[in-house]
Amino acid sequence: MNLIELRIRYNLQPLTNLKSPLISSKLQPAAVLIAFTQVKNETHLILTQRPSHLRHHPGQISFPGGKVENSDSSHIATALREAEEEIALPISNVEVLGQYPKYKTFTGFEITPVFGIVKNDFVPMLDPGEVADYFTIPLTFLLNTANRKEYLYRRHGIEYPVYFIPYKQHVIWGATAAIIEHLCKQLS
C-alpha cells in the first residue's frame, strides 16, 4: 500500500471506536504520532524504543509522543512537538490526517493517537534522554494478521486483549500494539 492509498483508506474507513480498558481513575493526557513514511517505495510506520532509564515504560517500543503540556494548543500539537523533540521530525514535514479516539492505559495515561504522513525524507536525530532507538516497520508486515498476536489478560476478574507484534529484534506490545491492531483493522 502506497501513501496515496493509505490516505484514501484512512479517509474512507474512519475508525469510530478505539477499544481500551475501562478505567475510572484520573488519567494523564498524552498524544502520540502515528507517522508513516516511504522507504524504498514502500509505506513504513515510524517507531521508537524508549531508554531503559525512563520511569514510565522503560525499554518499550512506542510511537513518538508524550504528555500534553499547558503550552500545547491541542493533542495534535502535542504529538507533533514530541516527534520533533524526540526524533527531529520537523512539524512542517508532517501532513496530519486526523486523530483517533482516546486510548486509556492501566499505567495512567489517556493517549490521543494522531495520524500523519511524513511529506519528505528527514534524518532522524534521537534525543538520548527520550529515545534509545528509531526504526521503521513495513505496513505490509503489520497488515498481515499472522504477524499480530492477541492474548487475553485477566485483571480484577475482567479479561482484556493484549497484543504483541514481534519484528526483528523488537517486540511491540501494550498500548502501541493495541493502537496498531485497530489501525490494521481500519485499513484492511
C-alpha positions in Angstrom: 0.0 0.0 0.0 1.5 3.3 -1.0 0.9 6.7 0.8 -1.9 7.7 -1.6 -3.8 4.5 -1.0 -3.2 4.8 2.8 -4.6 8.3 2.8 -7.7 7.2 0.8 -8.3 4.2 3.1 -7.9 6.3 6.2 -10.4 8.8 4.9 -13.0 6.4 3.6 -12.9 4.0 6.6 -12.9 6.1 9.7 -12.2 4.5 13.0 -15.1 5.3 15.3 -14.2 3.2 18.3 -10.8 2.5 19.8 -11.4 -0.1 22.4 -9.4 0.5 25.6 -9.6 -0.8 29.1 -12.4 0.5 31.4 -10.5 2.8 33.8 -12.2 5.1 36.2 -9.2 6.8 37.8 -7.9 10.2 36.7 -5.5 9.8 33.7 -2.6 11.9 32.4 -3.4 13.2 28.9 -0.9 12.3 26.2 -0.6 12.2 22.5 1.4 10.1 20.0 2.2 10.5 16.3 1.4 7.5 14.1 3.7 8.7 11.3 4.0 6.9 8.0 6.9 7.4 5.6 8.2 6.0 2.3 11.2 3.6 2.5 12.2 2.3 -1.0 8.8 2.8 -2.4 7.1 1.0 0.5 5.0 2.6 3.2 6.5 2.2 6.7 5.4 3.2 10.2 7.9 5.1 12.4 8.5 3.6 15.9 11.0 4.3 18.7 12.4 2.4 21.6 12.3 4.2 25.0 15.6 4.2 27.0 15.8 1.8 29.9 16.4 4.6 32.4 12.9 6.2 32.0 10.4 5.9 34.8 7.4 5.1 32.5 7.6 2.2 30.0 11.4 1.8 30.0 12.7 -0.1 27.0 9.3 -0.4 25.4 8.6 0.2 21.7 6.4 3.3 21.2 5.2 6.0 18.8 6.9 9.4 19.2 4.8 11.3 21.7 4.3 12.2 25.3 2.4 14.1 27.9 0.3 17.1 27.0 1.8 20.3 28.2 -0.1 23.5 29.1 1.6 25.3 26.2 0.2 22.8 23.7 -2.8 24.2 21.8 -4.2 20.7 21.0 -3.4 17.0 21.2 -2.2 17.3 17.6 0.3 20.0 18.7 1.5 17.7 21.5 2.2 14.8 19.1 4.0 17.0 16.6 6.1 18.8 19.3 7.1 15.5 20.9 8.1 14.0 17.5 10.2 17.0 16.8 11.8 16.8 20.2 12.4 13.0 20.2 13.4 12.3 16.6 13.9 15.7 15.0 10.9 15.3 12.6 10.1 18.9 11.7 6.5 19.8 12.4 6.2 21.3 9.0 7.1 18.0 7.4 4.0 16.1 8.6 0.7 16.1 6.9 -1.8 15.5 9.7 -4.8 13.4 8.5 -6.6 13.3 11.8 -6.7 11.7 15.2 -8.2 8.5 16.7 -10.4 8.3 19.8 -8.5 8.4 23.0 -7.0 5.2 24.3 -6.8 4.6 28.1 -4.0 2.6 29.7 -3.7 0.7 33.0 -0.5 2.7 33.6 -2.4 6.0 34.0 -2.5 7.6 30.5 -5.2 8.7 28.2 -3.5 8.7 24.8 -4.7 10.5 21.7 -3.2 8.9 18.6 -2.6 11.4 15.8 -2.4 10.1 12.3 0.1 11.7 9.9 2.3 11.2 6.8 5.9 12.4 6.5 6.0 14.6 3.5 9.7 14.5 2.7 12.7 12.3 3.8 14.3 13.5 7.0 17.4 12.5 9.0 16.3 11.3 12.5 18.4 12.7 15.3 17.5 11.0 18.6 17.1 12.7 21.9 19.0 10.2 24.1 17.0 11.3 27.1 13.8 10.1 25.5 14.7 7.7 22.7 17.2 4.8 22.6 16.4 3.6 19.1 14.5 4.6 16.0 13.2 2.2 13.3 10.5 1.8 10.7 8.3 -1.2 10.1 6.6 -2.0 6.7 2.9 -1.5 6.7 2.5 -4.7 4.7 4.2 -6.6 7.6 1.7 -5.1 10.1 -1.3 -5.7 7.9 -0.5 -9.5 7.7 -2.6 -10.9 10.6 -0.1 -13.7 11.1 2.3 -11.1 12.4 0.0 -9.8 15.1 -0.7 -11.9 18.2 -3.5 -11.5 20.7 -3.6 -12.9 24.3 -6.2 -12.4 27.0 -5.1 -10.9 30.3 -7.3 -11.1 33.4 -7.4 -8.0 35.7 -9.8 -7.8 38.6 -11.9 -10.6 37.1 -12.2 -9.0 33.6 -10.4 -10.3 30.5 -8.6 -7.8 28.3 -6.9 -8.4 25.0 -3.1 -7.7 25.0 -1.5 -7.5 21.6 2.1 -8.4 20.6 3.9 -7.9 17.3 7.4 -9.5 17.1 9.5 -7.7 14.5 13.2 -8.5 14.0 14.8 -7.9 17.5 11.8 -5.9 18.8 8.6 -6.9 20.5 5.9 -4.3 20.2 3.2 -4.7 22.8 0.8 -2.8 25.1 -0.8 0.4 24.0 1.4 0.7 20.9 0.4 -2.7 19.7 -3.3 -2.2 20.5 -3.3 1.1 18.5 -1.5 -0.7 15.6 -4.1 -3.5 15.8 -7.0 -1.0 15.5 -5.2 0.8 12.7 -4.7 -2.5 10.7 -8.4 -3.4 11.2 -9.4 0.0 9.9 -7.1 -0.2 6.8 -7.9 -3.8 5.9 
